[in-house]
Amino acid sequence: MSTQPSTERPDAPNATSDGFVRGLSQFIGGPLGSHATRPDARPNRFWTAPRIIMALTCMILAFSWVQKSPCMSGDWQKNIQYTRYCYTDVLALYYAEGLSDGQVPYVDHQVEYPVVTGYFMGALGLPVHWYGEQHPEINQGSWFYNANALVLSLLAVATAAVILALRRRRPWDAAIFALSPIVLVTATINWDFLAIGLAAIGLYLWARRHPVWAGIFLGLGAAAKLWPLFILGPLLVLALRQGRVIPWLSSFVAAAITWGVVNFPVYYWYHESWLRFFRLNSERPIDWGTFWYIGRYLDGKWMSGTDGDQGVFQWLSNNIPTLNIVTYALFGLCCLGIVILGLLAPKPPRLAQMAFLVVAAFLIFSKVWSQQYVLWLVPLIVMARPKWGAIIAWTVAEIGYLAAFYAELIGAGGKSVIPEGTFVLASTARVVTVAILCGLVIREIWKPELDAVRQTYAGDDPDAGVLDGPDAGWVTRFRNSFGFGLEKKKPVEDEPEPAVLV
């Protein structure tokens, strides 16, 4: 992996490398000139780019806490949790999962989340309950939410720090994460930053050439939410291209052992509680806002939904086991396509690019796409394609979907706010913008000269760790068998015959 000495000048905080920002910079006189004195060049500056990014991250998380404050009391009257956009599972599930009664997750109550999330809930919830019994004047739900918000915010800050550490030459890329409205409104809706923070640390450790420790943190992340496990797939593709499978295998084994160790106590002693998460996901119907929900709505425009008059999506909605198989099959086909792309690309794709494609494909074809799942994609797209324009368009679609989703929840209570078609339109915009981001990432994998990160790092992948290097010989032969990588020979021009001396 390319390393950067501490004296190396980072990418300047100007508009030279991003077309969208370059256009906006015209309002203040245009990009900084190549011969200008750059802000980062001044010695003894306190407000360096990384410190500004970290300060912005803390500011957004503080605003997020304020934005959720109307719901902290738990007195959710007149749909305040939706009209103020302050709904959070953290507060709701403090009561729904029995923590308010002192019930131990998995032991006394079957928690619907993977074990690391359940452990985390119990580690914060039970002390709050015990303290609340001694001090009945406190609002236990509010205390529980605040404790969770603090830890989740620290994990979000750690994620920003990882992005900065992995992009030392491009610190302003992390501003996309630090200033994201998505982080502002969804950071503490659920416990997703627990998995995101663990996965980010795993990526950092991999980039710093510690595959075993990377596997440990990816395993912990997968035991909190499933998706960090998907990162091992792109790592395998890169390992195959390099012909160095041992580092990947050590990371995979470490992840598997870690996942098994943290799951074993609940699996062995409270097996039914352990199965709760898997059974719930296998039995869940089509969720709001998913690709399948959109298809079912369109089917309903032409089909009644009764037996004998059903569209494909309506039929799948009534046959969940088959729907599960179809979603897994489509995701599997996407993964196969990503593997082929990764092997046929002119250069080894960057790890962040491949990871983003896999996680995005999972969300697009999943039957459940909760509003907070969008957080999974934010740090990945920042590292995969740090260009503001497309990310802003996607962010607008995501925020629009969230507003439509809350309006739909109010409507489900009997008070119509928007037509269902408006919600379906917002859902479609979300799916389409994520698909467009995938297309843009695929284009830059296939045409690496368009990749802004590669331009900064001279063609290298700053996240590749031990897998940064030339392709193995078999990759060239594999690409040649598909007609790629063969150099076109220039036609030999006719040259005049040499003169013959008589």
KOLVEXZA-384336 format. One record per residue (C-alpha): residue number from 1; residue in one letter; x, y, z negated. Coordinates in Angstrom, 2 decimals. Last residue first. Layout:
BEGIN
resi, resn, u, v, w
NUM, A, X, Y, Z
...
% end
This chain:
BEGIN
resi, resn, u, v, w
502, V, 26.11, -0.08, 57.52
501, L, 24.84, 1.09, 54.16
500, V, 21.36, -0.08, 53.50
499, A, 19.05, 2.45, 51.98
498, P, 17.01, 1.24, 49.06
497, E, 13.40, 0.36, 49.86
496, P, 10.97, 3.03, 48.81
495, E, 8.94, 2.17, 45.72
494, D, 5.33, 1.06, 45.81
493, E, 3.73, 1.73, 42.47
492, V, 3.46, -1.12, 40.02
491, P, -0.05, -1.29, 38.59
490, K, -0.15, -0.59, 34.87
489, K, -0.55, -3.68, 32.78
488, K, -3.55, -3.71, 30.51
487, E, -2.54, -4.77, 27.05
486, L, -4.58, -7.61, 25.69
485, G, -5.74, -6.76, 22.19
484, F, -9.30, -7.83, 22.79
483, G, -10.43, -10.35, 25.39
482, F, -12.17, -12.64, 22.95
481, S, -9.32, -15.15, 22.94
480, N, -6.93, -12.21, 22.62
479, R, -8.53, -11.26, 19.30
478, F, -7.96, -14.77, 17.93
477, R, -4.38, -14.88, 19.23
476, T, -3.64, -11.52, 17.60
475, V, -5.26, -12.68, 14.37
474, W, -3.25, -15.93, 14.39
473, G, 0.00, -13.99, 14.20
472, A, -0.81, -12.42, 10.85
471, D, -1.65, -8.75, 10.94
470, P, 0.77, -6.12, 9.70
469, G, 0.73, -4.77, 6.14
468, D, -1.41, -3.61, 3.25
467, L, -2.85, -6.71, 1.61
466, V, -0.98, -6.29, -1.70
465, G, -3.01, -3.17, -2.47
464, A, -5.50, -2.44, 0.29
463, D, -7.03, 0.69, -1.24
462, P, -4.75, 3.31, 0.34
461, D, -5.38, 1.74, 3.77
460, D, -2.63, 2.76, 6.19
459, G, -2.90, 4.62, 9.50
458, A, -0.70, 7.54, 8.54
457, Y, -2.45, 8.09, 5.20
456, T, -4.13, 11.37, 6.11
455, Q, -5.22, 10.22, 9.58
454, R, -6.29, 6.88, 8.10
453, V, -8.60, 8.72, 5.71
452, A, -10.15, 10.77, 8.51
451, D, -11.02, 7.68, 10.57
450, L, -11.56, 8.66, 14.21
449, E, -8.24, 7.07, 15.29
448, P, -9.54, 3.84, 13.73
447, K, -11.93, 3.29, 16.66
446, W, -13.61, -0.04, 15.86
445, I, -13.55, 0.63, 12.11
444, E, -14.56, 4.24, 12.78
443, R, -17.55, 3.10, 14.84
442, I, -18.57, 0.61, 12.15
441, V, -18.54, 3.41, 9.55
440, L, -20.75, 5.56, 11.78
439, G, -23.17, 2.69, 12.35
438, C, -23.37, 1.95, 8.64
437, L, -24.10, 5.62, 7.95
436, I, -26.86, 5.41, 10.55
435, A, -28.32, 2.35, 8.79
434, V, -28.34, 4.28, 5.50
433, T, -30.12, 7.14, 7.29
432, V, -32.68, 4.76, 8.80
431, V, -33.55, 3.05, 5.51
430, R, -34.05, 6.35, 3.68
429, A, -36.01, 7.92, 6.52
428, T, -38.25, 4.85, 6.66
427, S, -39.05, 5.17, 2.96
426, A, -39.94, 8.84, 3.42
425, L, -42.22, 7.91, 6.32
424, V, -43.79, 5.12, 4.26
423, F, -44.47, 7.62, 1.46
422, T, -46.09, 10.00, 3.93
421, G, -48.18, 7.14, 5.33
420, E, -49.42, 6.40, 1.82
419, P, -51.08, 9.78, 1.80
418, I, -49.79, 12.14, -0.90
417, V, -51.02, 13.08, -4.38
416, S, -53.94, 10.78, -5.16
415, K, -54.79, 10.59, -8.84
414, G, -55.81, 7.03, -9.78
413, G, -52.73, 5.83, -11.65
412, A, -51.28, 4.41, -8.42
411, G, -51.37, 7.96, -7.08
410, I, -48.99, 9.09, -9.79
409, L, -46.67, 6.25, -8.78
408, E, -46.97, 7.34, -5.14
407, A, -45.95, 10.88, -6.07
406, Y, -42.98, 9.45, -7.93
405, F, -41.99, 7.53, -4.81
404, A, -42.47, 10.54, -2.55
403, A, -40.10, 12.62, -4.69
402, L, -37.58, 9.77, -4.78
401, Y, -37.84, 9.34, -1.01
400, G, -37.17, 13.02, -0.43
399, I, -34.11, 12.79, -2.68
398, E, -32.87, 9.82, -0.65
397, A, -33.56, 11.48, 2.71
396, V, -31.79, 14.67, 1.63
395, T, -28.84, 12.58, 0.45
394, W, -28.66, 10.79, 3.82
393, A, -28.49, 14.13, 5.65
392, I, -25.85, 15.34, 3.18
391, I, -23.80, 12.17, 3.74
390, A, -23.98, 12.62, 7.51
389, G, -22.57, 16.15, 7.29
388, W, -20.10, 15.80, 4.43
387, K, -17.52, 13.44, 5.87
386, P, -15.74, 11.14, 3.42
385, R, -16.33, 7.86, 5.29
384, A, -15.41, 4.73, 3.32
383, M, -14.20, 6.29, 0.05
382, V, -17.17, 8.62, -0.34
381, I, -19.41, 5.94, 1.15
380, L, -18.38, 3.50, -1.60
379, P, -18.73, 6.03, -4.43
378, V, -22.34, 6.81, -3.39
377, L, -23.53, 3.37, -2.28
376, W, -24.18, 1.74, -5.65
375, L, -25.94, 4.89, -6.85
374, V, -28.69, 4.26, -4.30
373, Y, -29.75, 1.34, -6.48
372, Q, -31.37, 3.89, -8.82
371, Q, -34.59, 4.08, -6.77
370, S, -35.18, 0.34, -6.88
369, W, -34.72, -1.55, -3.63
368, V, -36.33, -4.97, -3.97
367, K, -37.12, -7.18, -0.94
366, S, -33.51, -6.86, 0.13
365, F, -32.79, -6.33, 3.83
364, I, -31.51, -2.76, 3.70
363, L, -30.01, -3.17, 0.23
362, F, -27.84, -6.17, 1.12
361, A, -26.73, -4.54, 4.36
360, A, -25.66, -1.43, 2.42
359, V, -23.62, -3.54, -0.01
358, V, -21.83, -5.37, 2.82
357, L, -21.21, -2.25, 4.92
356, F, -19.89, -0.25, 1.96
355, A, -17.48, -3.02, 1.00
354, M, -16.12, -3.22, 4.55
353, Q, -15.43, 0.50, 4.75
352, A, -13.99, 0.64, 1.24
351, L, -11.54, -2.17, 2.05
350, R, -10.18, -0.41, 5.12
349, P, -10.55, -2.33, 8.32
348, P, -7.46, -4.24, 9.53
347, K, -6.53, -2.59, 12.84
346, P, -7.90, -3.16, 16.35
345, A, -11.10, -4.67, 14.88
344, L, -11.73, -8.30, 15.85
343, L, -11.33, -9.85, 12.41
342, G, -13.29, -7.24, 10.45
341, L, -16.01, -7.08, 13.07
340, I, -16.37, -10.86, 12.96
339, V, -16.59, -10.73, 9.15
338, I, -19.11, -7.87, 9.31
337, G, -21.25, -9.87, 11.75
336, L, -21.17, -12.86, 9.43
335, C, -22.15, -10.60, 6.53
334, C, -25.08, -9.26, 8.55
333, L, -26.13, -12.81, 9.38
332, G, -25.99, -13.70, 5.68
331, F, -28.11, -10.68, 4.80
330, L, -30.66, -11.78, 7.38
329, A, -30.63, -15.34, 6.05
328, Y, -30.95, -14.23, 2.42
327, T, -33.92, -12.02, 3.29
326, V, -35.55, -14.80, 5.34
325, I, -35.08, -17.39, 2.59
324, N, -36.59, -15.08, -0.03
323, L, -39.53, -14.30, 2.26
322, T, -40.16, -18.04, 2.62
321, P, -40.36, -18.42, -1.15
320, I, -42.54, -15.25, -1.34
319, N, -45.31, -16.41, 0.98
318, N, -48.04, -13.77, 0.74
317, S, -45.71, -10.90, 1.60
316, L, -44.24, -13.06, 4.36
315, W, -47.66, -13.27, 5.99
314, Q, -48.17, -9.52, 5.80
313, F, -44.71, -8.96, 7.28
312, V, -45.40, -11.28, 10.21
311, G, -48.82, -9.81, 10.92
310, Q, -51.97, -11.40, 9.59
309, D, -55.40, -12.08, 11.08
308, G, -55.83, -15.83, 10.64
307, D, -56.11, -15.58, 6.89
306, T, -56.86, -11.98, 5.93
305, G, -54.30, -9.21, 6.34
304, S, -56.64, -6.99, 8.35
303, M, -54.15, -6.55, 11.18
302, W, -53.43, -3.52, 13.35
301, K, -52.53, -0.74, 10.93
300, G, -51.90, -3.28, 8.18
299, D, -48.93, -4.65, 10.11
298, L, -47.38, -1.18, 9.91
297, Y, -47.77, -1.18, 6.12
296, R, -46.29, -4.69, 5.90
295, G, -43.31, -3.59, 7.96
294, I, -42.65, -0.58, 5.75
293, Y, -42.89, -2.74, 2.63
292, W, -40.48, -5.25, 4.16
291, F, -37.87, -2.57, 4.86
290, T, -38.22, -1.53, 1.22
289, G, -40.02, 1.51, -0.19
288, W, -42.13, -0.29, -2.76
287, D, -41.15, -3.82, -3.69
286, I, -42.16, -7.00, -1.87
285, P, -43.05, -9.62, -4.47
284, R, -40.82, -10.78, -7.33
283, E, -40.69, -14.56, -7.86
282, S, -37.05, -15.23, -6.98
281, N, -35.86, -12.10, -8.76
280, L, -37.81, -12.90, -11.91
279, R, -36.59, -16.47, -11.93
278, F, -32.96, -15.39, -11.69
277, F, -33.22, -12.79, -14.45
276, R, -35.21, -15.05, -16.79
275, L, -32.84, -18.01, -16.37
274, W, -30.58, -16.75, -19.14
273, S, -33.53, -16.44, -21.50
272, E, -34.49, -20.02, -20.74
271, H, -30.91, -21.16, -21.38
270, Y, -30.55, -19.58, -24.78
269, W, -27.70, -21.56, -26.36
268, Y, -25.75, -22.65, -23.31
267, Y, -26.55, -19.97, -20.71
266, V, -26.52, -17.18, -23.29
265, P, -23.11, -18.17, -24.64
264, F, -21.76, -19.06, -21.15
263, N, -22.50, -15.84, -19.29
262, V, -19.48, -13.87, -20.50
261, V, -17.16, -16.81, -19.91
260, G, -18.60, -17.74, -16.52
259, W, -18.34, -14.24, -15.09
258, T, -14.76, -13.97, -16.34
257, I, -13.86, -17.37, -14.91
256, A, -15.39, -16.52, -11.53
255, A, -13.72, -13.09, -11.38
254, A, -10.32, -14.52, -12.33
253, V, -10.71, -17.28, -9.74
252, F, -11.61, -14.73, -7.05
251, S, -8.70, -12.46, -7.96
250, S, -6.23, -15.36, -7.88
249, L, -7.70, -16.52, -4.57
248, W, -7.37, -13.04, -3.07
247, P, -3.71, -12.86, -4.08
246, I, -3.14, -16.38, -2.67
245, V, -4.87, -15.75, 0.67
244, R, -2.04, -13.88, 2.35
243, G, -2.35, -14.44, 6.11
242, Q, -2.76, -10.69, 6.53
241, R, -5.95, -10.98, 8.55
240, L, -7.18, -13.73, 6.23
239, A, -6.52, -11.59, 3.16
238, L, -8.40, -8.67, 4.73
237, V, -11.42, -10.91, 5.35
236, L, -11.19, -12.29, 1.81
235, L, -11.11, -8.78, 0.33
234, P, -14.24, -7.95, 2.33
233, G, -16.00, -10.91, 0.66
232, L, -14.69, -10.21, -2.85
231, I, -16.50, -6.87, -2.80
230, F, -19.83, -8.73, -2.79
229, L, -19.35, -9.73, -6.43
228, P, -19.73, -6.06, -7.36
227, W, -23.39, -6.43, -6.19
226, L, -24.80, -8.73, -8.90
225, K, -25.33, -6.25, -11.71
224, A, -23.85, -6.51, -15.22
223, A, -22.25, -9.95, -14.81
222, A, -21.04, -8.86, -11.38
221, G, -19.30, -5.90, -13.03
220, L, -17.58, -8.18, -15.52
219, G, -16.41, -10.39, -12.67
218, L, -15.17, -7.36, -10.75
217, F, -13.30, -6.32, -13.88
216, I, -11.61, -9.70, -14.26
215, G, -10.90, -9.96, -10.54
214, A, -9.06, -6.64, -10.57
213, W, -7.06, -7.86, -13.54
212, V, -5.99, -10.89, -11.53
211, P, -5.34, -8.87, -8.36
210, H, -3.02, -6.31, -10.02
209, R, -1.50, -4.59, -6.98
208, R, -2.36, -0.97, -7.79
207, A, -5.07, -1.03, -5.11
206, W, -6.55, -4.11, -6.80
205, L, -6.50, -2.35, -10.17
204, Y, -8.31, 0.65, -8.68
203, L, -10.92, -1.55, -7.05
202, G, -11.55, -3.33, -10.37
201, I, -11.85, 0.01, -12.16
200, A, -14.47, 1.03, -9.61
199, A, -16.32, -2.27, -10.12
198, L, -16.45, -1.73, -13.88
197, G, -17.70, 1.85, -13.45
196, I, -20.33, 0.84, -10.91
195, A, -21.56, -2.08, -13.03
194, L, -22.15, 0.13, -16.08
193, F, -23.23, 2.98, -13.82
192, D, -26.27, 0.89, -12.94
191, W, -27.75, 0.98, -16.45
190, N, -31.04, 2.57, -15.42
189, I, -32.50, 6.00, -14.68
188, T, -29.33, 7.44, -16.21
187, A, -27.39, 8.67, -13.16
186, T, -30.50, 8.99, -10.95
185, V, -31.27, 12.72, -10.66
184, L, -27.82, 14.33, -10.80
183, V, -25.97, 11.39, -9.27
182, I, -28.18, 11.63, -6.19
181, P, -27.72, 15.40, -6.16
180, S, -24.03, 14.62, -5.45
179, L, -21.62, 17.31, -6.60
178, A, -19.00, 15.03, -8.18
177, F, -19.40, 12.32, -5.55
176, I, -18.89, 14.57, -2.54
175, A, -16.28, 16.43, -4.61
174, A, -14.26, 13.19, -4.62
173, D, -13.27, 13.87, -1.02
172, W, -11.56, 16.99, -2.34
171, P, -8.72, 14.91, -3.75
170, R, -7.48, 13.82, -0.30
169, R, -3.77, 12.99, -0.80
168, R, -4.46, 11.49, -4.21
167, R, -7.33, 9.46, -2.75
166, L, -7.24, 6.28, -4.83
165, A, -6.60, 8.17, -8.06
164, L, -9.28, 10.74, -7.26
163, I, -11.82, 8.03, -6.51
162, V, -10.82, 6.29, -9.75
161, A, -11.26, 9.51, -11.74
160, A, -14.74, 9.99, -10.27
159, T, -15.63, 6.46, -11.38
158, A, -14.25, 7.17, -14.86
157, V, -16.48, 10.25, -15.04
156, A, -19.45, 8.05, -14.12
155, L, -18.40, 5.58, -16.83
154, L, -18.28, 8.43, -19.34
153, S, -21.75, 9.47, -18.18
152, L, -23.01, 5.93, -18.78
151, V, -21.59, 6.04, -22.31
150, L, -23.19, 9.39, -23.15
149, A, -26.49, 8.60, -21.45
148, N, -26.72, 5.33, -23.39
147, A, -26.28, 7.06, -26.73
146, N, -28.72, 9.78, -25.69
145, Y, -31.33, 7.24, -24.62
144, F, -31.06, 5.31, -27.87
143, W, -31.32, 8.47, -29.95
142, S, -34.40, 9.57, -28.03
141, G, -36.05, 6.19, -28.42
140, Q, -35.25, 6.11, -32.13
139, N, -36.85, 9.48, -32.84
138, I, -35.46, 10.30, -36.29
137, E, -37.63, 10.84, -39.41
136, P, -37.64, 7.14, -40.27
135, H, -34.04, 7.32, -41.51
134, Q, -33.14, 3.91, -42.95
133, E, -35.22, 2.07, -40.39
132, G, -33.85, 4.40, -37.72
131, Y, -30.28, 3.38, -38.58
130, W, -31.15, -0.27, -38.00
129, H, -32.94, 0.56, -34.77
128, V, -30.09, 2.72, -33.46
127, P, -27.59, 0.00, -34.41
126, L, -29.73, -2.54, -32.47
125, G, -30.03, -0.44, -29.32
124, L, -26.42, 0.37, -28.58
123, A, -24.83, -3.09, -28.67
122, G, -28.14, -4.67, -27.68
121, M, -28.45, -2.75, -24.44
120, F, -24.79, -3.40, -23.63
119, Y, -25.15, -7.11, -24.28
118, G, -28.17, -7.16, -21.98
117, T, -26.27, -5.31, -19.26
116, V, -23.41, -7.78, -19.64
115, V, -25.92, -10.65, -19.55
114, P, -27.75, -9.99, -16.32
113, Y, -31.11, -8.18, -16.71
112, E, -34.71, -9.27, -17.36
111, V, -34.21, -9.69, -21.12
110, Q, -35.93, -12.67, -22.72
109, H, -36.50, -11.59, -26.33
108, D, -35.42, -12.98, -29.68
107, V, -32.07, -14.49, -28.73
106, Y, -31.81, -13.15, -25.17
105, P, -31.52, -9.58, -26.44
104, V, -31.72, -9.33, -30.25
103, Q, -35.06, -8.03, -31.48
102, G, -34.80, -5.08, -33.87
101, D, -38.35, -3.91, -33.29
100, S, -37.31, -0.92, -31.14
99, L, -35.07, -3.31, -29.20
98, G, -38.12, -5.33, -28.16
97, E, -37.48, -5.18, -24.39
96, A, -40.51, -2.94, -23.73
95, Y, -39.61, -0.46, -26.48
94, Y, -36.03, 0.35, -25.54
93, L, -37.19, -0.50, -22.03
92, A, -38.97, 2.81, -21.56
91, L, -36.05, 4.91, -22.80
90, V, -33.43, 3.30, -20.58
89, D, -35.87, 2.81, -17.72
88, T, -35.77, 6.56, -17.15
87, Y, -38.41, 8.93, -15.79
86, C, -37.34, 12.57, -15.66
85, Y, -38.62, 13.59, -12.25
84, R, -40.64, 16.39, -13.92
83, T, -43.93, 15.35, -12.28
82, Y, -43.02, 11.68, -12.67
81, Q, -42.13, 11.43, -16.38
80, I, -44.72, 14.11, -17.11
79, N, -47.46, 11.77, -15.91
78, K, -50.09, 13.58, -17.98
77, Q, -48.51, 12.41, -21.24
76, W, -45.14, 10.75, -21.57
75, D, -44.38, 11.25, -25.24
74, G, -41.08, 9.37, -25.19
73, S, -39.32, 12.30, -26.81
72, M, -36.55, 12.18, -24.23
71, C, -38.82, 12.73, -21.23
70, P, -38.48, 16.52, -20.91
69, S, -34.69, 16.10, -21.40
68, K, -34.06, 14.15, -18.18
67, Q, -33.04, 17.25, -16.19
66, V, -30.96, 18.47, -19.11
65, W, -29.02, 15.18, -19.15
64, S, -28.56, 15.41, -15.38
63, F, -27.30, 18.97, -15.76
62, A, -24.66, 17.65, -18.15
61, L, -23.81, 14.93, -15.63
60, I, -23.44, 17.54, -12.90
59, M, -21.15, 19.64, -15.11
58, C, -19.01, 16.66, -16.11
57, T, -18.51, 15.77, -12.45
56, L, -17.71, 19.39, -11.59
55, A, -15.08, 19.50, -14.34
54, M, -13.54, 16.27, -13.06
53, I, -13.41, 17.67, -9.53
52, I, -11.87, 20.95, -10.69
51, R, -9.28, 19.05, -12.69
50, P, -8.40, 16.89, -9.67
49, A, -8.07, 19.96, -7.39
48, T, -5.80, 21.87, -9.73
47, W, -7.25, 24.44, -12.07
46, F, -4.27, 24.80, -14.41
45, R, -1.83, 26.14, -11.86
44, N, 1.76, 25.98, -13.07
43, P, 3.24, 26.39, -9.61
42, R, 1.23, 27.75, -6.66
41, A, 1.26, 25.27, -3.78
40, D, -2.24, 23.96, -4.46
39, P, -3.70, 27.34, -3.53
38, R, -2.03, 27.26, -0.11
37, T, 0.05, 30.17, 1.10
36, A, -1.01, 30.51, 4.73
35, H, 1.00, 29.05, 7.60
34, S, -1.55, 26.39, 8.60
33, G, -4.40, 28.85, 8.30
32, L, -7.18, 28.30, 5.78
31, P, -10.43, 27.55, 7.54
30, G, -12.88, 30.29, 8.63
29, G, -13.62, 33.79, 7.41
28, I, -16.05, 33.21, 4.57
27, F, -19.15, 32.42, 6.66
26, Q, -16.95, 30.49, 9.09
25, S, -16.27, 28.03, 6.30
24, L, -19.66, 26.42, 6.89
23, G, -18.51, 25.17, 10.29
22, R, -15.25, 23.78, 8.91
21, V, -17.26, 22.09, 6.15
20, F, -19.29, 20.20, 8.75
19, G, -16.29, 19.44, 10.94
18, D, -14.19, 18.00, 8.14
17, S, -10.40, 17.94, 8.28
16, T, -9.45, 21.63, 8.41
15, A, -12.18, 22.94, 6.17
14, N, -10.15, 23.85, 3.13
13, P, -9.19, 22.31, -0.19
12, A, -5.73, 21.39, 1.09
11, D, -4.84, 17.71, 1.45
10, P, -2.36, 16.88, -1.24
9, R, 1.26, 18.06, -1.32
8, E, 3.68, 15.33, -2.31
7, T, 5.60, 16.10, -5.48
6, S, 3.99, 13.27, -7.46
5, P, 5.17, 10.73, -4.98
4, Q, 2.53, 9.01, -2.92
3, T, 2.34, 5.30, -2.34
2, S, 1.18, 3.49, 0.75
1, M, 0.00, 0.00, 0.00
% end
